[in-house]
């Protein structure tokens, strides 16, 4: 299972919860908090991911190209396009 917003693998510790405490197994806790989505658009999320995931072995331009290719495949962003 991966987060349908950012693509990160989901484990119990990283899975989001609804405001009533129930797991929401579609999203990680960073993308979906207290019943709300943290990122309003794909660019905002891409900027965040590039800033945090790029490193000396994975330059920001490569990271950005990767997320720009992969994020549109996730359910959350597919829904947004419709
Ligand atoms: Zn996520």
PDB file of the backbone (N, CA, C, O) and the ligand in Angstrom, with CONECT records:
HET     ZN  A 101       1
ATOM      1  N   UNK A   1       0.841  -1.200   0.000  1.00  0.00           N
ATOM      2  CA  UNK A   1       0.000   0.000   0.000  1.00  0.00           C
ATOM      3  C   UNK A   1       0.875   1.249   0.000  1.00  0.00           C
ATOM      4  O   UNK A   1       1.867   1.319   0.726  1.00  0.00           O
ATOM      5  N   UNK A   2       0.513   2.208  -0.796  1.00  0.00           N
ATOM      6  CA  UNK A   2       1.218   3.495  -0.788  1.00  0.00           C
ATOM      7  C   UNK A   2       0.191   4.609  -0.644  1.00  0.00           C
ATOM      8  O   UNK A   2      -0.977   4.444  -0.994  1.00  0.00           O
ATOM      9  N   UNK A   3       0.636   5.724  -0.135  1.00  0.00           N
ATOM     10  CA  UNK A   3      -0.224   6.899  -0.027  1.00  0.00           C
ATOM     11  C   UNK A   3      -0.671   7.307  -1.433  1.00  0.00           C
ATOM     12  O   UNK A   3       0.149   7.419  -2.344  1.00  0.00           O
ATOM     13  N   UNK A   4      -1.979   7.527  -1.599  1.00  0.00           N
ATOM     14  CA  UNK A   4      -2.510   7.882  -2.920  1.00  0.00           C
ATOM     15  C   UNK A   4      -2.363   9.367  -3.242  1.00  0.00           C
ATOM     16  O   UNK A   4      -2.877   9.851  -4.251  1.00  0.00           O
ATOM     17  N   UNK A   5      -1.659  10.071  -2.375  1.00  0.00           N
ATOM     18  CA  UNK A   5      -1.371  11.485  -2.643  1.00  0.00           C
ATOM     19  C   UNK A   5       0.111  11.686  -2.957  1.00  0.00           C
ATOM     20  O   UNK A   5       0.446  12.356  -3.934  1.00  0.00           O
ATOM     21  N   UNK A   6       1.021  11.104  -2.126  1.00  0.00           N
ATOM     22  CA  UNK A   6       2.455  11.352  -2.320  1.00  0.00           C
ATOM     23  C   UNK A   6       3.221  10.111  -2.751  1.00  0.00           C
ATOM     24  O   UNK A   6       4.371  10.230  -3.175  1.00  0.00           O
ATOM     25  N   UNK A   7       2.623   8.917  -2.660  1.00  0.00           N
ATOM     26  CA  UNK A   7       3.288   7.705  -3.128  1.00  0.00           C
ATOM     27  C   UNK A   7       4.188   7.037  -2.118  1.00  0.00           C
ATOM     28  O   UNK A   7       4.877   6.069  -2.438  1.00  0.00           O
ATOM     29  N   UNK A   8       4.187   7.545  -0.903  1.00  0.00           N
ATOM     30  CA  UNK A   8       5.053   6.939   0.109  1.00  0.00           C
ATOM     31  C   UNK A   8       4.421   5.666   0.678  1.00  0.00           C
ATOM     32  O   UNK A   8       3.202   5.597   0.837  1.00  0.00           O
ATOM     33  N   UNK A   9       5.255   4.646   0.990  1.00  0.00           N
ATOM     34  CA  UNK A   9       4.707   3.393   1.534  1.00  0.00           C
ATOM     35  C   UNK A   9       3.982   3.633   2.864  1.00  0.00           C
ATOM     36  O   UNK A   9       4.445   4.410   3.699  1.00  0.00           O
ATOM     37  N   UNK A  10       2.860   2.968   3.048  1.00  0.00           N
ATOM     38  CA  UNK A  10       2.068   3.158   4.264  1.00  0.00           C
ATOM     39  C   UNK A  10       2.297   2.024   5.247  1.00  0.00           C
ATOM     40  O   UNK A  10       2.204   0.847   4.898  1.00  0.00           O
ATOM     41  N   UNK A  11       2.602   2.402   6.493  1.00  0.00           N
ATOM     42  CA  UNK A  11       2.647   1.463   7.607  1.00  0.00           C
ATOM     43  C   UNK A  11       1.717   2.031   8.673  1.00  0.00           C
ATOM     44  O   UNK A  11       1.237   3.159   8.558  1.00  0.00           O
ATOM     45  N   UNK A  12       1.466   1.228   9.722  1.00  0.00           N
ATOM     46  CA  UNK A  12       0.563   1.719  10.771  1.00  0.00           C
ATOM     47  C   UNK A  12       0.989   3.093  11.287  1.00  0.00           C
ATOM     48  O   UNK A  12       0.151   3.961  11.528  1.00  0.00           O
ATOM     49  N   UNK A  13       2.303   3.280  11.453  1.00  0.00           N
ATOM     50  CA  UNK A  13       2.795   4.521  12.049  1.00  0.00           C
ATOM     51  C   UNK A  13       2.659   5.720  11.119  1.00  0.00           C
ATOM     52  O   UNK A  13       2.673   6.863  11.577  1.00  0.00           O
ATOM     53  N   UNK A  14       2.528   5.473   9.821  1.00  0.00           N
ATOM     54  CA  UNK A  14       2.486   6.599   8.886  1.00  0.00           C
ATOM     55  C   UNK A  14       1.120   6.755   8.217  1.00  0.00           C
ATOM     56  O   UNK A  14       0.917   7.682   7.433  1.00  0.00           O
ATOM     57  N   UNK A  15       0.186   5.857   8.519  1.00  0.00           N
ATOM     58  CA  UNK A  15      -1.139   5.935   7.906  1.00  0.00           C
ATOM     59  C   UNK A  15      -1.963   7.042   8.569  1.00  0.00           C
ATOM     60  O   UNK A  15      -1.921   7.221   9.786  1.00  0.00           O
ATOM     61  N   UNK A  16      -2.711   7.779   7.744  1.00  0.00           N
ATOM     62  CA  UNK A  16      -3.513   8.874   8.285  1.00  0.00           C
ATOM     63  C   UNK A  16      -4.713   8.332   9.060  1.00  0.00           C
ATOM     64  O   UNK A  16      -5.092   7.169   8.925  1.00  0.00           O
ATOM     65  N   UNK A  17      -5.289   9.198   9.863  1.00  0.00           N
ATOM     66  CA  UNK A  17      -6.498   8.848  10.608  1.00  0.00           C
ATOM     67  C   UNK A  17      -7.572   9.897  10.381  1.00  0.00           C
ATOM     68  O   UNK A  17      -7.291  11.075  10.160  1.00  0.00           O
ATOM     69  N   UNK A  18      -8.802   9.435  10.444  1.00  0.00           N
ATOM     70  CA  UNK A  18      -9.922  10.367  10.410  1.00  0.00           C
ATOM     71  C   UNK A  18      -9.991  11.078  11.768  1.00  0.00           C
ATOM     72  O   UNK A  18      -9.385  10.630  12.741  1.00  0.00           O
ATOM     73  N   UNK A  19     -10.740  12.195  11.821  1.00  0.00           N
ATOM     74  CA  UNK A  19     -10.852  12.911  13.107  1.00  0.00           C
ATOM     75  C   UNK A  19     -11.370  12.019  14.241  1.00  0.00           C
ATOM     76  O   UNK A  19     -11.084  12.292  15.407  1.00  0.00           O
ATOM     77  N   UNK A  20     -12.128  10.955  13.924  1.00  0.00           N
ATOM     78  CA  UNK A  20     -12.616  10.058  14.981  1.00  0.00           C
ATOM     79  C   UNK A  20     -11.605   8.971  15.350  1.00  0.00           C
ATOM     80  O   UNK A  20     -11.899   8.114  16.184  1.00  0.00           O
ATOM     81  N   UNK A  21     -10.410   8.999  14.733  1.00  0.00           N
ATOM     82  CA  UNK A  21      -9.371   8.050  15.103  1.00  0.00           C
ATOM     83  C   UNK A  21      -9.273   6.831  14.207  1.00  0.00           C
ATOM     84  O   UNK A  21      -8.319   6.063  14.331  1.00  0.00           O
ATOM     85  N   UNK A  22     -10.227   6.628  13.307  1.00  0.00           N
ATOM     86  CA  UNK A  22     -10.190   5.482  12.401  1.00  0.00           C
ATOM     87  C   UNK A  22      -9.098   5.684  11.348  1.00  0.00           C
ATOM     88  O   UNK A  22      -8.868   6.793  10.867  1.00  0.00           O
ATOM     89  N   UNK A  23      -8.437   4.579  11.009  1.00  0.00           N
ATOM     90  CA  UNK A  23      -7.434   4.675   9.957  1.00  0.00           C
ATOM     91  C   UNK A  23      -8.073   5.031   8.624  1.00  0.00           C
ATOM     92  O   UNK A  23      -9.151   4.544   8.282  1.00  0.00           O
ATOM     93  N   UNK A  24      -7.379   5.899   7.870  1.00  0.00           N
ATOM     94  CA  UNK A  24      -7.712   6.111   6.467  1.00  0.00           C
ATOM     95  C   UNK A  24      -6.539   5.549   5.676  1.00  0.00           C
ATOM     96  O   UNK A  24      -5.485   6.176   5.574  1.00  0.00           O
ATOM     97  N   UNK A  25      -6.735   4.359   5.119  1.00  0.00           N
ATOM     98  CA  UNK A  25      -5.622   3.628   4.522  1.00  0.00           C
ATOM     99  C   UNK A  25      -5.304   4.060   3.095  1.00  0.00           C
ATOM    100  O   UNK A  25      -4.523   3.402   2.407  1.00  0.00           O
ATOM    101  N   UNK A  26      -5.892   5.143   2.654  1.00  0.00           N
ATOM    102  CA  UNK A  26      -5.565   5.689   1.338  1.00  0.00           C
ATOM    103  C   UNK A  26      -4.372   6.636   1.410  1.00  0.00           C
ATOM    104  O   UNK A  26      -3.637   6.790   0.434  1.00  0.00           O
ATOM    105  N   UNK A  27      -4.182   7.272   2.568  1.00  0.00           N
ATOM    106  CA  UNK A  27      -3.236   8.392   2.642  1.00  0.00           C
ATOM    107  C   UNK A  27      -2.322   8.288   3.852  1.00  0.00           C
ATOM    108  O   UNK A  27      -2.655   7.663   4.859  1.00  0.00           O
ATOM    109  N   UNK A  28      -1.143   8.929   3.721  1.00  0.00           N
ATOM    110  CA  UNK A  28      -0.239   9.014   4.863  1.00  0.00           C
ATOM    111  C   UNK A  28      -0.648  10.196   5.742  1.00  0.00           C
ATOM    112  O   UNK A  28      -1.430  11.059   5.343  1.00  0.00           O
ATOM    113  N   UNK A  29      -0.091  10.200   6.948  1.00  0.00           N
ATOM    114  CA  UNK A  29      -0.512  11.226   7.910  1.00  0.00           C
ATOM    115  C   UNK A  29      -0.001  12.615   7.561  1.00  0.00           C
ATOM    116  O   UNK A  29      -0.479  13.610   8.105  1.00  0.00           O
ATOM    117  N   UNK A  30       0.976  12.686   6.649  1.00  0.00           N
ATOM    118  CA  UNK A  30       1.477  14.015   6.263  1.00  0.00           C
ATOM    119  C   UNK A  30       0.601  14.657   5.184  1.00  0.00           C
ATOM    120  O   UNK A  30       0.522  15.882   5.087  1.00  0.00           O
ATOM    121  N   UNK A  31      -0.053  13.825   4.381  1.00  0.00           N
ATOM    122  CA  UNK A  31      -0.892  14.362   3.310  1.00  0.00           C
ATOM    123  C   UNK A  31      -2.314  14.652   3.790  1.00  0.00           C
ATOM    124  O   UNK A  31      -2.988  15.541   3.270  1.00  0.00           O
ATOM    125  N   UNK A  32      -2.756  13.891   4.787  1.00  0.00           N
ATOM    126  CA  UNK A  32      -4.150  13.981   5.231  1.00  0.00           C
ATOM    127  C   UNK A  32      -4.152  14.036   6.757  1.00  0.00           C
ATOM    128  O   UNK A  32      -3.832  13.057   7.432  1.00  0.00           O
ATOM    129  N   UNK A  33      -4.521  15.199   7.279  1.00  0.00           N
ATOM    130  CA  UNK A  33      -4.431  15.448   8.725  1.00  0.00           C
ATOM    131  C   UNK A  33      -5.744  16.014   9.225  1.00  0.00           C
ATOM    132  O   UNK A  33      -6.263  16.973   8.655  1.00  0.00           O
ATOM    133  N   UNK A  34      -6.291  15.426  10.290  1.00  0.00           N
ATOM    134  CA  UNK A  34      -7.538  15.915  10.890  1.00  0.00           C
ATOM    135  C   UNK A  34      -8.661  16.086   9.869  1.00  0.00           C
ATOM    136  O   UNK A  34      -9.451  17.027   9.946  1.00  0.00           O
ATOM    137  N   UNK A  35      -8.717  15.158   8.914  1.00  0.00           N
ATOM    138  CA  UNK A  35      -9.811  15.189   7.951  1.00  0.00           C
ATOM    139  C   UNK A  35      -9.591  16.139   6.794  1.00  0.00           C
ATOM    140  O   UNK A  35     -10.486  16.324   5.969  1.00  0.00           O
ATOM    141  N   UNK A  36      -8.419  16.745   6.715  1.00  0.00           N
ATOM    142  CA  UNK A  36      -8.151  17.677   5.623  1.00  0.00           C
ATOM    143  C   UNK A  36      -6.891  17.296   4.856  1.00  0.00           C
ATOM    144  O   UNK A  36      -5.926  16.789   5.429  1.00  0.00           O
ATOM    145  N   UNK A  37      -6.919  17.547   3.563  1.00  0.00           N
ATOM    146  CA  UNK A  37      -5.724  17.359   2.767  1.00  0.00           C
ATOM    147  C   UNK A  37      -4.787  18.535   2.967  1.00  0.00           C
ATOM    148  O   UNK A  37      -5.202  19.694   2.952  1.00  0.00           O
ATOM    149  N   UNK A  38      -3.513  18.213   3.154  1.00  0.00           N
ATOM    150  CA  UNK A  38      -2.515  19.249   3.432  1.00  0.00           C
ATOM    151  C   UNK A  38      -2.132  20.004   2.164  1.00  0.00           C
ATOM    152  O   UNK A  38      -1.901  21.213   2.199  1.00  0.00           O
ATOM    153  N   UNK A  39      -2.068  19.286   1.047  1.00  0.00           N
ATOM    154  CA  UNK A  39      -1.604  19.912  -0.196  1.00  0.00           C
ATOM    155  C   UNK A  39      -2.784  20.213  -1.106  1.00  0.00           C
ATOM    156  O   UNK A  39      -3.579  19.329  -1.422  1.00  0.00           O
ATOM    157  N   UNK A  40      -2.890  21.461  -1.522  1.00  0.00           N
ATOM    158  CA  UNK A  40      -4.038  21.833  -2.346  1.00  0.00           C
ATOM    159  C   UNK A  40      -3.774  21.571  -3.819  1.00  0.00           C
ATOM    160  O   UNK A  40      -4.718  21.406  -4.592  1.00  0.00           O
ATOM    161  N   UNK A  41      -2.523  21.530  -4.219  1.00  0.00           N
ATOM    162  CA  UNK A  41      -2.273  21.166  -5.610  1.00  0.00           C
ATOM    163  C   UNK A  41      -0.971  20.384  -5.727  1.00  0.00           C
ATOM    164  O   UNK A  41      -0.160  20.310  -4.804  1.00  0.00           O
ATOM    165  N   UNK A  42      -0.819  19.810  -6.908  1.00  0.00           N
ATOM    166  CA  UNK A  42       0.292  18.898  -7.136  1.00  0.00           C
ATOM    167  C   UNK A  42       1.634  19.623  -7.087  1.00  0.00           C
ATOM    168  O   UNK A  42       2.641  19.050  -6.671  1.00  0.00           O
ATOM    169  N   UNK A  43       1.644  20.873  -7.510  1.00  0.00           N
ATOM    170  CA  UNK A  43       2.896  21.627  -7.514  1.00  0.00           C
ATOM    171  C   UNK A  43       3.391  21.847  -6.089  1.00  0.00           C
ATOM    172  O   UNK A  43       4.584  21.731  -5.809  1.00  0.00           O
ATOM    173  N   UNK A  44       2.462  22.167  -5.197  1.00  0.00           N
ATOM    174  CA  UNK A  44       2.827  22.387  -3.799  1.00  0.00           C
ATOM    175  C   UNK A  44       3.463  21.131  -3.211  1.00  0.00           C
ATOM    176  O   UNK A  44       4.486  21.207  -2.530  1.00  0.00           O
ATOM    177  N   UNK A  45       2.856  19.978  -3.478  1.00  0.00           N
ATOM    178  CA  UNK A  45       3.397  18.717  -2.987  1.00  0.00           C
ATOM    179  C   UNK A  45       4.743  18.415  -3.641  1.00  0.00           C
ATOM    180  O   UNK A  45       5.676  17.980  -2.966  1.00  0.00           O
ATOM    181  N   UNK A  46       4.849  18.640  -4.945  1.00  0.00           N
ATOM    182  CA  UNK A  46       6.109  18.384  -5.646  1.00  0.00           C
ATOM    183  C   UNK A  46       7.224  19.229  -5.044  1.00  0.00           C
ATOM    184  O   UNK A  46       8.317  18.724  -4.789  1.00  0.00           O
ATOM    185  N   UNK A  47       6.958  20.508  -4.814  1.00  0.00           N
ATOM    186  CA  UNK A  47       7.970  21.382  -4.217  1.00  0.00           C
ATOM    187  C   UNK A  47       8.425  20.841  -2.866  1.00  0.00           C
ATOM    188  O   UNK A  47       9.617  20.832  -2.556  1.00  0.00           O
ATOM    189  N   UNK A  48       7.460  20.392  -2.070  1.00  0.00           N
ATOM    190  CA  UNK A  48       7.790  19.858  -0.749  1.00  0.00           C
ATOM    191  C   UNK A  48       8.639  18.599  -0.869  1.00  0.00           C
ATOM    192  O   UNK A  48       9.660  18.464  -0.194  1.00  0.00           O
ATOM    193  N   UNK A  49       8.218  17.684  -1.726  1.00  0.00           N
ATOM    194  CA  UNK A  49       8.937  16.416  -1.866  1.00  0.00           C
ATOM    195  C   UNK A  49      10.355  16.637  -2.395  1.00  0.00           C
ATOM    196  O   UNK A  49      11.305  16.020  -1.913  1.00  0.00           O
ATOM    197  N   UNK A  50      10.492  17.513  -3.378  1.00  0.00           N
ATOM    198  CA  UNK A  50      11.818  17.783  -3.935  1.00  0.00           C
ATOM    199  C   UNK A  50      12.718  18.361  -2.848  1.00  0.00           C
ATOM    200  O   UNK A  50      13.878  17.969  -2.722  1.00  0.00           O
ATOM    201  N   UNK A  51      12.183  19.291  -2.065  1.00  0.00           N
ATOM    202  CA  UNK A  51      12.984  19.927  -1.017  1.00  0.00           C
ATOM    203  C   UNK A  51      13.458  18.914   0.021  1.00  0.00           C
ATOM    204  O   UNK A  51      14.548  19.051   0.577  1.00  0.00           O
ATOM    205  N   UNK A  52      12.627  17.886   0.281  1.00  0.00           N
ATOM    206  CA  UNK A  52      12.972  16.937   1.340  1.00  0.00           C
ATOM    207  C   UNK A  52      13.635  15.666   0.847  1.00  0.00           C
ATOM    208  O   UNK A  52      14.349  15.015   1.609  1.00  0.00           O
ATOM    209  N   UNK A  53      13.420  15.295  -0.402  1.00  0.00           N
ATOM    210  CA  UNK A  53      13.912  13.999  -0.875  1.00  0.00           C
ATOM    211  C   UNK A  53      15.182  14.110  -1.713  1.00  0.00           C
ATOM    212  O   UNK A  53      15.951  13.152  -1.794  1.00  0.00           O
ATOM    213  N   UNK A  54      15.410  15.252  -2.330  1.00  0.00           N
ATOM    214  CA  UNK A  54      16.609  15.385  -3.160  1.00  0.00           C
ATOM    215  C   UNK A  54      17.850  15.352  -2.267  1.00  0.00           C
ATOM    216  O   UNK A  54      17.823  15.815  -1.126  1.00  0.00           O
ATOM    217  N   UNK A  55      18.916  14.806  -2.797  1.00  0.00           N
ATOM    218  CA  UNK A  55      20.188  14.774  -2.060  1.00  0.00           C
ATOM    219  C   UNK A  55      21.321  14.734  -3.078  1.00  0.00           C
ATOM    220  O   UNK A  55      21.090  14.885  -4.278  1.00  0.00           O
ATOM    221  N   UNK A  56      22.526  14.533  -2.607  1.00  0.00           N
ATOM    222  CA  UNK A  56      23.652  14.615  -3.548  1.00  0.00           C
ATOM    223  C   UNK A  56      23.621  13.504  -4.590  1.00  0.00           C
ATOM    224  O   UNK A  56      24.182  13.659  -5.675  1.00  0.00           O
ATOM    225  N   UNK A  57      22.979  12.395  -4.276  1.00  0.00           N
ATOM    226  CA  UNK A  57      22.876  11.314  -5.256  1.00  0.00           C
ATOM    227  C   UNK A  57      21.636  11.441  -6.138  1.00  0.00           C
ATOM    228  O   UNK A  57      21.518  10.763  -7.158  1.00  0.00           O
ATOM    229  N   UNK A  58      20.727  12.305  -5.741  1.00  0.00           N
ATOM    230  CA  UNK A  58      19.468  12.459  -6.475  1.00  0.00           C
ATOM    231  C   UNK A  58      19.204  13.961  -6.607  1.00  0.00           C
ATOM    232  O   UNK A  58      18.500  14.543  -5.782  1.00  0.00           O
ATOM    233  N   UNK A  59      19.765  14.585  -7.641  1.00  0.00           N
ATOM    234  CA  UNK A  59      19.654  16.047  -7.778  1.00  0.00           C
ATOM    235  C   UNK A  59      18.204  16.512  -7.872  1.00  0.00           C
ATOM    236  O   UNK A  59      17.343  15.770  -8.344  1.00  0.00           O
ATOM    237  N   UNK A  60      17.930  17.736  -7.425  1.00  0.00           N
ATOM    238  CA  UNK A  60      16.561  18.256  -7.418  1.00  0.00           C
ATOM    239  C   UNK A  60      15.861  18.169  -8.779  1.00  0.00           C
ATOM    240  O   UNK A  60      14.665  17.886  -8.840  1.00  0.00           O
ATOM    241  N   UNK A  61      16.593  18.408  -9.859  1.00  0.00           N
ATOM    242  CA  UNK A  61      15.943  18.354 -11.182  1.00  0.00           C
ATOM    243  C   UNK A  61      15.442  16.948 -11.487  1.00  0.00           C
ATOM    244  O   UNK A  61      14.364  16.764 -12.053  1.00  0.00           O
ATOM    245  N   UNK A  62      16.245  15.961 -11.101  1.00  0.00           N
ATOM    246  CA  UNK A  62      15.845  14.563 -11.323  1.00  0.00           C
ATOM    247  C   UNK A  62      14.672  14.195 -10.427  1.00  0.00           C
ATOM    248  O   UNK A  62      13.730  13.531 -10.860  1.00  0.00           O
ATOM    249  N   UNK A  63      14.737  14.631  -9.174  1.00  0.00           N
ATOM    250  CA  UNK A  63      13.656  14.341  -8.236  1.00  0.00           C
ATOM    251  C   UNK A  63      12.351  14.962  -8.738  1.00  0.00           C
ATOM    252  O   UNK A  63      11.299  14.323  -8.702  1.00  0.00           O
ATOM    253  N   UNK A  64      12.427  16.213  -9.207  1.00  0.00           N
ATOM    254  CA  UNK A  64      11.233  16.889  -9.710  1.00  0.00           C
ATOM    255  C   UNK A  64      10.650  16.153 -10.916  1.00  0.00           C
ATOM    256  O   UNK A  64       9.437  15.967 -11.011  1.00  0.00           O
ATOM    257  N   UNK A  65      11.523  15.735 -11.834  1.00  0.00           N
ATOM    258  CA  UNK A  65      11.050  15.014 -13.017  1.00  0.00           C
ATOM    259  C   UNK A  65      10.372  13.705 -12.610  1.00  0.00           C
ATOM    260  O   UNK A  65       9.357  13.314 -13.187  1.00  0.00           O
ATOM    261  N   UNK A  66      10.947  13.037 -11.610  1.00  0.00           N
ATOM    262  CA  UNK A  66      10.371  11.784 -11.131  1.00  0.00           C
ATOM    263  C   UNK A  66       8.970  12.015 -10.541  1.00  0.00           C
ATOM    264  O   UNK A  66       8.024  11.312 -10.896  1.00  0.00           O
ATOM    265  N   UNK A  67       8.842  12.991  -9.650  1.00  0.00           N
ATOM    266  CA  UNK A  67       7.534  13.227  -9.023  1.00  0.00           C
ATOM    267  C   UNK A  67       6.509  13.741 -10.026  1.00  0.00           C
ATOM    268  O   UNK A  67       5.329  13.400  -9.946  1.00  0.00           O
ATOM    269  N   UNK A  68       6.960  14.558 -10.966  1.00  0.00           N
ATOM    270  CA  UNK A  68       6.016  15.056 -11.974  1.00  0.00           C
ATOM    271  C   UNK A  68       5.500  13.926 -12.851  1.00  0.00           C
ATOM    272  O   UNK A  68       4.396  14.010 -13.390  1.00  0.00           O
ATOM    273  N   UNK A  69       6.295  12.867 -12.996  1.00  0.00           N
ATOM    274  CA  UNK A  69       5.848  11.705 -13.774  1.00  0.00           C
ATOM    275  C   UNK A  69       4.987  10.765 -12.942  1.00  0.00           C
ATOM    276  O   UNK A  69       4.032  10.177 -13.450  1.00  0.00           O
ATOM    277  N   UNK A  70       5.328  10.624 -11.646  1.00  0.00           N
ATOM    278  CA  UNK A  70       4.677   9.604 -10.822  1.00  0.00           C
ATOM    279  C   UNK A  70       3.402  10.089 -10.129  1.00  0.00           C
ATOM    280  O   UNK A  70       2.436   9.333 -10.025  1.00  0.00           O
ATOM    281  N   UNK A  71       3.385  11.336  -9.655  1.00  0.00           N
ATOM    282  CA  UNK A  71       2.230  11.800  -8.874  1.00  0.00           C
ATOM    283  C   UNK A  71       0.917  11.719  -9.648  1.00  0.00           C
ATOM    284  O   UNK A  71      -0.100  11.349  -9.062  1.00  0.00           O
ATOM    285  N   UNK A  72       0.895  12.052 -10.950  1.00  0.00           N
ATOM    286  CA  UNK A  72      -0.390  11.997 -11.660  1.00  0.00           C
ATOM    287  C   UNK A  72      -0.980  10.590 -11.741  1.00  0.00           C
ATOM    288  O   UNK A  72      -2.153  10.434 -12.082  1.00  0.00           O
ATOM    289  N   UNK A  73      -0.179   9.559 -11.433  1.00  0.00           N
ATOM    290  CA  UNK A  73      -0.694   8.181 -11.473  1.00  0.00           C
ATOM    291  C   UNK A  73      -1.441   7.812 -10.200  1.00  0.00           C
ATOM    292  O   UNK A  73      -2.140   6.798 -10.173  1.00  0.00           O
ATOM    293  N   UNK A  74      -1.311   8.606  -9.150  1.00  0.00           N
ATOM    294  CA  UNK A  74      -1.935   8.287  -7.866  1.00  0.00           C
ATOM    295  C   UNK A  74      -3.391   8.753  -7.845  1.00  0.00           C
ATOM    296  O   UNK A  74      -3.742   9.762  -8.457  1.00  0.00           O
ATOM    297  N   UNK A  75      -4.227   8.003  -7.133  1.00  0.00           N
ATOM    298  CA  UNK A  75      -5.676   8.218  -7.184  1.00  0.00           C
ATOM    299  C   UNK A  75      -6.086   9.642  -6.822  1.00  0.00           C
ATOM    300  O   UNK A  75      -6.976  10.210  -7.454  1.00  0.00           O
ATOM    301  N   UNK A  76      -5.449  10.215  -5.819  1.00  0.00           N
ATOM    302  CA  UNK A  76      -5.858  11.549  -5.366  1.00  0.00           C
ATOM    303  C   UNK A  76      -5.758  12.572  -6.491  1.00  0.00           C
ATOM    304  O   UNK A  76      -6.647  13.408  -6.649  1.00  0.00           O
ATOM    305  N   UNK A  77      -4.680  12.512  -7.275  1.00  0.00           N
ATOM    306  CA  UNK A  77      -4.471  13.498  -8.333  1.00  0.00           C
ATOM    307  C   UNK A  77      -5.249  13.146  -9.577  1.00  0.00           C
ATOM    308  O   UNK A  77      -5.614  14.029 -10.353  1.00  0.00           O
ATOM    309  N   UNK A  78      -5.509  11.862  -9.779  1.00  0.00           N
ATOM    310  CA  UNK A  78      -6.394  11.472 -10.898  1.00  0.00           C
ATOM    311  C   UNK A  78      -7.784  12.021 -10.676  1.00  0.00           C
ATOM    312  O   UNK A  78      -8.407  12.541 -11.601  1.00  0.00           O
ATOM    313  N   UNK A  79      -8.282  11.907  -9.434  1.00  0.00           N
ATOM    314  CA  UNK A  79      -9.621  12.431  -9.115  1.00  0.00           C
ATOM    315  C   UNK A  79      -9.688  13.923  -9.376  1.00  0.00           C
ATOM    316  O   UNK A  79     -10.669  14.434  -9.915  1.00  0.00           O
ATOM    317  N   UNK A  80      -8.605  14.625  -8.978  1.00  0.00           N
ATOM    318  CA  UNK A  80      -8.619  16.078  -9.103  1.00  0.00           C
ATOM    319  C   UNK A  80      -8.777  16.523 -10.561  1.00  0.00           C
ATOM    320  O   UNK A  80      -9.376  17.559 -10.849  1.00  0.00           O
ATOM    321  N   UNK A  81      -8.226  15.715 -11.469  1.00  0.00           N
ATOM    322  CA  UNK A  81      -8.243  16.130 -12.869  1.00  0.00           C
ATOM    323  C   UNK A  81      -9.632  16.045 -13.490  1.00  0.00           C
ATOM    324  O   UNK A  81      -9.938  16.750 -14.451  1.00  0.00           O
ATOM    325  N   UNK A  82     -10.470  15.171 -12.929  1.00  0.00           N
ATOM    326  CA  UNK A  82     -11.760  14.931 -13.570  1.00  0.00           C
ATOM    327  C   UNK A  82     -12.706  16.098 -13.362  1.00  0.00           C
ATOM    328  O   UNK A  82     -13.842  16.065 -13.837  1.00  0.00           O
TER     329      UNK A  82
HETATM  330 ZN    ZN A 101       1.167  11.034   1.475  1.00  0.00          ZN
END
